[in-house]
Amino acid sequence: MQWLKTKTIEQAMADSDEPGRQLKRTLGVFDLMILGVAVAVGAGIFSVGARAAGSFAGPAVIFSFILAAATCALATMCYAEFASSVPVTGSAYTYTYLTLGEGVAWIIGWNLLLEMISAGAVIAKYWGIYLSTIFATAGVHVPSTVHLGGVAMEWGPFVIVTIFTALLMLGTKVSAKVNNVFTLIKIAITLFVIVVGFSYIDVKNYAPFVPPAQPPVAGHGVTADIWGQPMLAWLFGAQPSQYGWLGVISGASLVFFAFIGFDVVATSAEEVKDPQKTLPRGIFGGLLMVTVLYILVTLALTGMVPYTELAKAENPSLATAFVNVGATWAAQVIAVGVLMGLTTVVMVLLMGSARILLALCRDGLLPRSWSVTSATRKTPVRLQLLVGVIIAVLAGFTQVEMLEEMINIGTLSAFVLVSIGILVLRKKRPDLPRGYRVPLVPLVPLLSALLCTYLALNLTTLTWARFLGWMAIGACIYIAYGMRHSKLAHPENA
């Protein structure tokens, strides 16, 4: 029955105050808003919308973003109630541990590690590629790879991961200040690109706004074979299709990648000042900023060029649209914006990965000796260094970009369990002081869980096969180690 054992809120709060394993509360509302924008507004704002428009939804990709944002908003309400009620690190892992049991919590923590480490490695790899692109546009040839004893290595990821790992080891407040500066710069670049993009809009490009459905054309993640089909279509034997309203939904599953920042913000709950008020305001403020920016970029993108042009491009992006209308100089500005965007995303994902690991190690599901924090700076130095090494090696030596959709399914699975967890928490602890309360319970949490499940089922069968394999590995680790060393199972060893 170890799988079903839950922690009490009092235990979770006591664990966060355990000497030698504490974090320092230094973040305010503005820091949290910028943290959410920093991780959500990365390369995706310049590329994922173009891919979704060209391959799935056409100009109706704006509905894909609205659907993804609405789903994220419902889940974010659940996160905000948990984070303001139990302001400790661990995000969905901790909330699941309090409501649904240790075994389910371990699986969701394992999935969060998949999401954040995969995303960190993917983004770090793209950072190196874009840095080489910027050098190339300036007439300086700097290869993105170097060869070490016959082994090709991407050097860019090692640079960016090393810098931010060092900053995060020095302290959350220091790294937050650096993150704020980079994020404000990339917001300014994004707004500039939007304004220029609107000057090139031709309203004829918005027609047809919802392109008619058609059989899929291979390319950009769209295939007619079993592995490229949405899981839901394969389960019910539906014919694969591209565009139409089903394309809008498939597009929403893809662009959900653009909203993965907000569960990462919840991992910082233990480092927030006055969390009952600060966390909900920071989370919702960041989500609002991100949604507005994405909708404006999407309107500019689909108004500048026909969606069919985006479908023809090998790697469609906002830069594709500017080049198409003859504004090649804007593509160079976008390249700088992308680099700035990727920089902050890497930092936030490095931080979030270490906080998830810290929560798992505190609870004994991974070695507790790893959960020690710095006596002076109150940062998880060992775990931050470990995460930095893993992400740098994955980005530098592997084809990690193949796991992009795994990031989405990891996030969506966490959202589903956090939404269900709110219903359990309301029943178990109706008296618990809450800085924020989800409205219309049980309707909002149930709707959140259903929408997240539906979006997950619109990811490909290959993504689901990889995801189930990852969970099987996680279950084996829990049985072999976690449940035998759990602090909850052996409190006398804590």
Secondary structure in CASP SS format (residue, H / E / C, confidence):
PFRMAT SS
TARGET T0000
AUTHOR 0000-0000-0000
METHOD secondary structure of the structure
MODEL  1
M C 1.00
Q H 1.00
W H 1.00
L H 1.00
K C 1.00
T C 1.00
K C 1.00
T C 1.00
I H 1.00
E H 1.00
Q H 1.00
A H 1.00
M H 1.00
A H 1.00
D H 1.00
S H 1.00
D C 1.00
E C 1.00
P C 1.00
G C 1.00
R C 1.00
Q C 1.00
L C 1.00
K C 1.00
R C 1.00
T C 1.00
L E 1.00
G C 1.00
V H 1.00
F H 1.00
D H 1.00
L H 1.00
M H 1.00
I H 1.00
L H 1.00
G H 1.00
V H 1.00
A H 1.00
V H 1.00
A H 1.00
V C 1.00
G C 1.00
A C 1.00
G H 1.00
I H 1.00
F H 1.00
S H 1.00
V H 1.00
G H 1.00
A H 1.00
R H 1.00
A H 1.00
A H 1.00
G H 1.00
S H 1.00
F H 1.00
A H 1.00
G H 1.00
P H 1.00
A H 1.00
V H 1.00
I H 1.00
F H 1.00
S H 1.00
F H 1.00
I H 1.00
L H 1.00
A H 1.00
A H 1.00
A H 1.00
T H 1.00
C H 1.00
A H 1.00
L H 1.00
A H 1.00
T H 1.00
M H 1.00
C H 1.00
Y H 1.00
A H 1.00
E H 1.00
F H 1.00
A H 1.00
S H 1.00
S H 1.00
V C 1.00
P C 1.00
V C 1.00
T C 1.00
G C 1.00
S C 1.00
A H 1.00
Y H 1.00
T H 1.00
Y H 1.00
T H 1.00
Y H 1.00
L H 1.00
T H 1.00
L C 1.00
G C 1.00
E H 1.00
G H 1.00
V H 1.00
A H 1.00
W H 1.00
I H 1.00
I H 1.00
G H 1.00
W H 1.00
N H 1.00
L H 1.00
L H 1.00
L H 1.00
E H 1.00
M H 1.00
I H 1.00
S H 1.00
A H 1.00
G H 1.00
A H 1.00
V H 1.00
I H 1.00
A H 1.00
K H 1.00
Y H 1.00
W H 1.00
G H 1.00
I H 1.00
Y H 1.00
L H 1.00
S H 1.00
T H 1.00
I H 1.00
F H 1.00
A H 1.00
T H 1.00
A C 1.00
G C 1.00
V C 1.00
H C 1.00
V C 1.00
P C 1.00
S C 1.00
T E 1.00
V E 1.00
H E 1.00
L E 1.00
G C 1.00
G C 1.00
V E 1.00
A E 1.00
M E 1.00
E E 1.00
W H 1.00
G H 1.00
P H 1.00
F H 1.00
V H 1.00
I H 1.00
V H 1.00
T H 1.00
I H 1.00
F H 1.00
T H 1.00
A H 1.00
L H 1.00
L H 1.00
M H 1.00
L H 1.00
G C 1.00
T H 1.00
K H 1.00
V H 1.00
S H 1.00
A H 1.00
K H 1.00
V H 1.00
N H 1.00
N H 1.00
V H 1.00
F H 1.00
T H 1.00
L H 1.00
I H 1.00
K H 1.00
I H 1.00
A H 1.00
I H 1.00
T H 1.00
L H 1.00
F H 1.00
V H 1.00
I H 1.00
V H 1.00
V H 1.00
G H 1.00
F H 1.00
S C 1.00
Y C 1.00
I C 1.00
D C 1.00
V H 1.00
K H 1.00
N H 1.00
Y H 1.00
A C 1.00
P C 1.00
F C 1.00
V C 1.00
P C 1.00
P C 1.00
A C 1.00
Q E 1.00
P C 1.00
P C 1.00
V C 1.00
A C 1.00
G E 1.00
H C 1.00
G C 1.00
V E 1.00
T C 1.00
A C 1.00
D C 1.00
I H 1.00
W H 1.00
G H 1.00
Q C 1.00
P E 1.00
M H 1.00
L H 1.00
A H 1.00
W H 1.00
L H 1.00
F C 1.00
G C 1.00
A C 1.00
Q C 1.00
P C 1.00
S C 1.00
Q E 1.00
Y C 1.00
G H 1.00
W H 1.00
L H 1.00
G H 1.00
V H 1.00
I H 1.00
S H 1.00
G H 1.00
A H 1.00
S H 1.00
L H 1.00
V H 1.00
F H 1.00
F H 1.00
A H 1.00
F H 1.00
I C 1.00
G H 1.00
F H 1.00
D H 1.00
V H 1.00
V H 1.00
A H 1.00
T C 1.00
S C 1.00
A H 1.00
E H 1.00
E H 1.00
V E 1.00
K C 1.00
D C 1.00
P H 1.00
Q H 1.00
K H 1.00
T H 1.00
L H 1.00
P H 1.00
R H 1.00
G H 1.00
I H 1.00
F H 1.00
G H 1.00
G H 1.00
L H 1.00
L H 1.00
M H 1.00
V H 1.00
T H 1.00
V H 1.00
L H 1.00
Y H 1.00
I H 1.00
L H 1.00
V H 1.00
T H 1.00
L H 1.00
A H 1.00
L H 1.00
T H 1.00
G H 1.00
M H 1.00
V C 1.00
P C 1.00
Y H 1.00
T H 1.00
E H 1.00
L H 1.00
A H 1.00
K H 1.00
A C 1.00
E C 1.00
N C 1.00
P C 1.00
S C 1.00
L H 1.00
A H 1.00
T H 1.00
A H 1.00
F H 1.00
V H 1.00
N H 1.00
V C 1.00
G C 1.00
A C 1.00
T H 1.00
W H 1.00
A H 1.00
A H 1.00
Q H 1.00
V H 1.00
I H 1.00
A H 1.00
V H 1.00
G H 1.00
V H 1.00
L H 1.00
M H 1.00
G H 1.00
L H 1.00
T H 1.00
T H 1.00
V H 1.00
V H 1.00
M H 1.00
V H 1.00
L H 1.00
L H 1.00
M H 1.00
G H 1.00
S H 1.00
A H 1.00
R H 1.00
I H 1.00
L H 1.00
L H 1.00
A H 1.00
L H 1.00
C H 1.00
R H 1.00
D C 1.00
G C 1.00
L C 1.00
L C 1.00
P C 1.00
R H 1.00
S H 1.00
W H 1.00
S H 1.00
V C 1.00
T C 1.00
S C 1.00
A C 1.00
T C 1.00
R C 1.00
K C 1.00
T C 1.00
P C 1.00
V H 1.00
R H 1.00
L H 1.00
Q H 1.00
L H 1.00
L H 1.00
V H 1.00
G H 1.00
V H 1.00
I H 1.00
I H 1.00
A H 1.00
V H 1.00
L H 1.00
A H 1.00
G H 1.00
F H 1.00
T C 1.00
Q C 1.00
V H 1.00
E H 1.00
M H 1.00
L H 1.00
E H 1.00
E H 1.00
M H 1.00
I H 1.00
N H 1.00
I H 1.00
G H 1.00
T H 1.00
L H 1.00
S H 1.00
A H 1.00
F H 1.00
V H 1.00
L H 1.00
V H 1.00
S H 1.00
I H 1.00
G H 1.00
I H 1.00
L H 1.00
V H 1.00
L H 1.00
R H 1.00
K H 1.00
K H 1.00
R C 1.00
P C 1.00
D C 1.00
L C 1.00
P C 1.00
R C 1.00
G C 1.00
Y C 1.00
R C 1.00
V C 1.00
P C 1.00
L C 1.00
V C 1.00
P C 1.00
L H 1.00
V H 1.00
P H 1.00
L H 1.00
L H 1.00
S H 1.00
A H 1.00
L H 1.00
L H 1.00
C H 1.00
T H 1.00
Y H 1.00
L H 1.00
A H 1.00
L H 1.00
N C 1.00
L C 1.00
T E 1.00
T H 1.00
L H 1.00
T H 1.00
W H 1.00
A H 1.00
R H 1.00
F H 1.00
L H 1.00
G H 1.00
W H 1.00
M H 1.00
A H 1.00
I H 1.00
G H 1.00
A H 1.00
C H 1.00
I H 1.00
Y H 1.00
I H 1.00
A H 1.00
Y H 1.00
G H 1.00
M H 1.00
R H 1.00
H H 1.00
S C 1.00
K C 1.00
L C 1.00
A C 1.00
H C 1.00
P H 1.00
E H 1.00
N H 1.00
A C 1.00
END
